[in-house]
Amino acid sequence: MTVEAISQESKGYSVERQFLYADYTPLCDNRNLIEMVKDFVALTGKLIRLHIDNEKLASTLKTAESLRHDVMLALNQIRTNTASAIDWFHTNHPDALVTKLHTSSTALLNDTSKTISSLLDNTEAGFDEQHRKYKEDIMTRINDNHSAAATLMQSWLSTDYKNFPSLMLSSTFTELNVIIESADLKAYAVYRDTFINRRGRSVARNKEKNSMSLNYLFRIDASEIEFWHGVRKLSEFGLKELMLPIGMKAPISQKLRKAFSFGSRKNNDVVKEPEFVKADDYYLLSSRLDGEKTLFIQLVPDLTKPDSERIEITYDVSNFLSLHSQHTDSNTPEATRPTINYKSRKNDKWLETTDLLRIEEITQASDKSKIWFLGTAILEKLGILQNVNIVTSMGKLQLLKANDNDIVLFDAPTKVNFPLLFELLSLVASSFTPLIKSLKEKTPVSGELILREEVEKGQRKEYTVRLDDLKSQLPVTHYCGRSVLDILQL
């Protein structure tokens, strides 16, 4: 997805403004770069501070463990010293214990030993309880910081279309998946899966400097989304009398004729004809939109038995409009036609017929206009889920990886790999570097970045940020803060 594409699409975010440099020359990236840089620096600063706080808490936890160890040693030493003192008294004063004071002296020593032991046991139990609560409190604060970091990344990634530098945005590829999961046959699960630098790069190359593959996945709650809040039949997409091919079959009359006929094998050959099913009451089991290029859908007659029978159709969306206008043209190139596969399961074996529209008899007998209309109708409804506000308001981050390594583990509790996250932020900063350089070169005031916006009636707004204000948000005592400062050349 490119910046230009975003500006042209009406999916909840449309760029109608014109941004200019301080010298009034237009930006090639028609977005508010000042706000983008400010948001990125603020995000980085907050994440660094969460990590610093966690390091301090981890150090405190380590000190607390050391203190507990020392206290336990001291208590055990008191026990040992008390026992040694009593043994020493018995050894060095045996005469006192054989006198008439023997009974009372022995009782006194025993009571003293028990009192000291009880006191030590109570002290140890009390200290252990306090240490446990203190440790739990520290761990809670550490886990809260991890959750806060994940929430910050979720918020930033959910508006990637306006936060990513154009260099990142141009290499972004997004899949939109809608599927009925087996756990709930009454609703769709919606996933927005985004990749950066996924294609055309080897694993080895991804490890090179300034190269990182990124993958993040949002799960969108569709329970309150128009149209997608419940499962849908094809008739609900505005289709009637939709006949879809599932293969070739022999007519019953020919089967009967063959069964009762005699003669040469050649004369008994069965001539097959296209077989179709009426799909109006078929359910949309799943749909996947790969970027703006390919639409893949799965249809089933029975949601409770999705593996017994299934029709799969793949459309080339990049040529959708031109193909739709040509669907009645018999000379339409084969490569532009949808691909229809039919799968069925009999006797625990999958039977599959692929690319049915390549069969001339099926192509001639098919109503291609309705097949195309099916694709356009589903694509239109998927447009509801492509509204950028949907992800922000109803999306929850489920996965965040860099170079196939987890940046965030969404277990209980959430765990953030801060070193890998900071590596990602440094690479994002490198994408901002040329933008900041251009802003600095075209800003006449030293130590500032200035951007102008043309508004109605020839008026302009001005956006300004001081470089010192940006610097103050990045702790220079932290390695990531120093790295991002150096990369951004603030």
N, C-alpha and C positions, 0 to 999 in steps of 0.2 A: 504494500500500500504506500503510495507516494503522497507527499504534501499536496501536490496538485490535485490528486484524485480526491483527497479529503475535501478540498475546497469546492469541488464540483458536485459532490454527492450530497443529497438532502436526507441524511439519516440522523438528524438531531444536531448536527454541527455543520454550519455553513459559514464560510469565510466571505464576508461582504466588505470588510474593511481593507484599507490600503495602508501598509506601514512603510515608513521611510526612515532612512538614516538621518542623523543630525544635519547632514548637508543636503537633505531633501532628495537624495537619490533613492529609488525604490529598492526594497529588499527582494532578493530572489526567493526567500522563504517568507511568505506573507502571513507571519504570525508574530505575536508579541514576544520577541526574543528576550526583552528585559525581564518579563514575568517568568519566562521559562528558566532563565539563569537563576533568578532569585529563588524560585521554587526548588530547583535542583540543589543549590547551595544550602538552603534551609533544611532540605531532606537529609543531605549528607551530614550536616552539623548535628542534627537530632540523633541520627543513627550512631555517630561517633560518641556522643555523650552517653547514650544508652550503653554502649560497649565499655566506656570508661567506668561508668557506674557499676557494671557487672564485674569488671576486673577488681574494683575496690571491694565489692561485696564478696567476691571469691577469696580475696586476701584476708578479709575479716573472718570469713568462715574457716580458713586455714589457721588463723591465729586462735580462734575459738577452740578448734580441735586440739591445738597444741596446749592451750590452757587446760582443757579437760584432762589431757594426758598427764600434765604436771600435777593437777589436783589429785587425780587418782593415785599417782605415785606417792604423794605426800600422805594421803589417808592410809595407804597400805604401809607406809613407813611407820606411821603412828601405831598401827596394829602390831607390826613387828616389834617395835620398841617396847610397847606395853607388855607383850608376851615375854620378851626378853627380860624386862625388869622383874616380872613376877617369878620367872625361872631363876633369875639371879638371887632373889630374896630367899627362895626355897633352898637354894644351894648353899648360900653363905650364912644363913641363920636357921639351921635345923633345930637348935636347942629351943628357940622361942616357940616352935610349933609342937614340942613334946610336953610343954608345961600345961598348966590348967587353962592357959589362954589359947591352947591349940584350936579348940572348936570355934571360938569367936574370931580368932585371927584368920583362920582359913575361910570362914564365912565372909569376913571383911574383904579379903583379897578377891574372892570369887565375885562378890557383889560389885567391887570396883572394876573388875575385868568386864563383867557383863554390862555395867553402865557405860564404860568407855566404848565397848563394842557396839552397843545400841546407838550411842551418840554418833559414832563413825558411820554406822549403817544409814541412819537418818540423814546425816550430812551428805553421804554419797547419793542416796535416792533423791534428795531435794536438789542437789547440784545437777544430777542427770536429767531431771525433769525440766529445770530451767535451761539447761543446755539444749535439750530437744526442742523446746519452744523457740529458743533463740535461733537454732539452725533452721527450723521450719519457716520462721519469719524471713530469714535471709534468702532461703530457697524460693519462697513466694515472690520476693522482690526481684530476684533474678529471672524467674519465669515470667513475671509481669513485664519485665524489660524485653524479653524475647518476643512476647506477644505484641508489645507496643511496636517493636521493630517490624514484625510481620504486617501489622496493620498499616504502618507508614508505607511499606512497599506496595501493599494492596491498593491503597488510595492513589499512589503515584502511577502504578501500572494500569489502573482502571481508566485513566485518562491519558493513555499513551499517545493518542492522536495529537494532543496538544503539548505533551511534556517531552517527547523524544526529539532530539536534534534531527534535522532532515537526513543526515547521513545514516542514522539508525532506522529512521522511519522508512527509508527507501528499500531497506533489506528485510522489512517485516512481512511475514506471511501468516495469515490467520485462517484457521479452520473453525467453522461453526457446526456443531453436532447437536442434533435433536434426536433423542432415542427414548423408547419405552423400555424402562429397565424391568427385569423380571420381578423385582421386589414390589413394584407398584404398577399394575396394568391399567391404571386409571389416569395416569398423568405422564407428561414428558419430562425428561431430564435434559437440560440444555447446558452445553459446554462451549466455551470460547477458548480455543487452544491457539496460542501465538508462538511463532518461532522467529528467531533472528539469526541469520547466517546459517540456516539449517542445510541449505542445498549448495552443492558445488564446492564444499570444503571437506577435506579429509580430516580425520581425527588428529593426525600429526600437525596439520596446518593450524587447527584450532588452538594448539598449544603455543603458537608463535606469539610474539609480542603484538599487542593491539589487535588481537583476534580472539573472539570468544563467541561460542554459540549460546543462545539464551532461549529458554522455553518456559512459558508461564501459562497456567490454565485457570480459568474462572468457571465456577459452577453457578448458573443463574437460576434463581427461584422463579419458576414459571407459573406458580399457583395464582398469581394475580395479573398475569399478562394477557392482553387481548388475544383471543383465538387459541393460544397455546396452553391455556389452563386445563385442558382436558384432551383426551385422545380423539383423533379425527379420522373419519372415513373419507374416501376420495370424493364422494358426493358433496361433502361440505366444502370442497375447494371449488365448487361451481361446475362440476362435471356430471354429465348424464349420458347413459348408454355408452360408457367407455369400454371398448373391447380391446383387450391386450393379448398378444400372441403368447402361447406357451409351448409351441412346437408343431410338429407335423403328425397327422394320424391318418389311419385308413378308415374310410367311410364304412359304416356297419353293413351296407348293402354289398360292398366288395368283399368284406370278411365272410359274409354268408355265402356269397357266390364261390369264393375260393374253397370254403369248407366242403361244399357239395359238388364241386366240379372235378372233372377228370381231364387229363390231357397233358400237353407239354408244360414244363415249368414256366416257359416264357409266357404262355397264355394265362398262367395263374398268378403272375406278378401283380402285386397290389399297388395301385397308384395312390400315393398319400396326398392329403390336402391340409391346408393350414388349420390349426386348432386354436380357438380363442376362448377367453373367459370374460364374462362381464365383471368389471372391477369396481363398479360404483360403491359396493359395500365392503371393499377391501380397506383395511386399516393402513395408515402410514406408520410403519414400524419404526423407521428411522430415516433421517436425511442428513447429508453432510455436504456442506458448501466449502470447497477448497479455494480460499481466496476469492477471486472473482472469475474463476476459470472453469471449475467442474462442479456439477451438482450430481450427487449420488443418492438414490432413494431406494428403500426396501418396502415392499407391500406384502401384506399377509391377509388371508381371509379369516383367520382365527387367531386372536391374540394369545389364547391359552395354549396354542400349539404352533409357535412361530417357526419351529424347525421342520414341520411336516410339509409345508408348501410355501414358496416364497418367490416373488418376482422382483428382480433388481434392474433398475434403469439408471444409466449414466448419461448425463447431458454435457455437451460442450457449451458452457455459459458464455465464453468469450465471443462466440459468434451467434449468440441466441437471437438477437433482433433480426439479423440478416437471414438466418436460417428459418425463422418463423415466417418471414415474408415469402420464403421460397418453398415452404413445405409441400405445396401442390406441384412443384416442378419435379418431374421424374428424372431430370438430369442433375439433381442435387448430388454433389460428390459423396461417395461412401463415407469418407472420413468425418463428414459433418453430421451424419445421422446419429441419433441416440443409440446406445448399446443396451439391448434388452436380454437379460439372462433369466432362465426359469429353473428353479431348483425344487425337487420334491424328494421325500424320504419314504422308501418302501422296503419292507423287510430289513430295517436297520441299515439300509444303504442309501447314500445320496445319489440321486440321478440329476444330472445337470445338462441343460441345453443352452449354449452360449451364443451371443450375438445373433439373435433370431432375425433381425432385420437385414442380415446379409443373404438370407434365403429369398430368392426372387419371388416365389409364390406368396410368402408371408408379407413381403414389402408391398406387393401389388394389392393384396387383400386388406391391408391395414389402413385405418383412418389416421394418417400421419398428423393431420391438423389437431386431432384430439390428443395425440401423444405429446405433441409440442405444447399444447395448451396445459396439459398436466404439469409439465416442467415449469412453465411460466407462472402458473397459479401457485405452486409450492414456493417458487423463488420469491414471489410477491409477499407471501406470508412470512417467509424467513426475514424479509426486510424489517418486519416489526422488531425482531430480535437483534438486528444490526444497529438499531438506534443506540448511540453511544451512552445515552443516559441510563439505559437498561443495565449495563455492566456496573456503572457507578452506584446505582440505587439498589440493585438486586443481586449483584454478583459477589461471590466470595472466593478469594484466592485459594486454590486447592493444590497448586504445584508451582514451584519456582526453582529452576535448575540452570546451571551454567556449565557448559562442557560435560553434560550428562551427570553432573554432581549436584546434590541437593543443596540449595542455599537455605531453604526453609524446610524443616520436617514438621508436618502438620499432625503430629501425634499428640498424645496427652502426657506432658505439656508440649506446647509448640517450642521448637528449637531452631535457632538461627545460626548458621555457619558464618560468623562475622568476618573472618579473614577472606572467604570467598566472596562475600557481599561487598567488601571494600575493594576487592580486585575488580568487580563489576563496575562499581562507582567510578573507579579511576579510568576505566575504559570509556564509560559514558562521558566523563569529563573531557577526554581527548576528542570526542565528537563535538563538544561545545567550543573547543579551542579556536578553530578558524572563525566561528561566529563572533566570539568575544574580540578576537584580533581585529576583525572588520569594524566592529562597533567602536573600539578604541581609536582606530585610525581615522574614523569619520566623526568623532566627537571632539569639538574644539576646546572643551574644558578638561584640563588635566585632572586625573583621578576620578573621572565620572564616565558612565555610559549613558548615552542619550538616544532615545528613539521617538519618532513622531508618528502620529496616526491621523490620517485624513478622515474627517467626519463630514456630516452634511453641510451644505452651503459654503463649501470651501474652507471651513474652519479646521483647525488641527489641535490635537491633544499631544502633550509631551510626557514621556515617561523617563524618569531619571533614577539612577542608583549610584551611590558612591562606592568606589572600590573598597574603601576601608570598612564600609558596612558589610560588604560581602566577606571580607577577610575575617572580621570579628566573629563570624558564625562558625568558622572552622578552627578547632583547637589545634594550634601548631605543635603542641606537646605530643600529639597522637600521630602515628605514621601515616594514616590515611588523610588526616587534615593537611599535613605537609605535602603529601603527594598530590592531592587535588589542587592545592594552592599553586604548586609548581606547574602542573599541567595546564590549568586555566590561565596562568601567567597574570594573576591579579596583582 
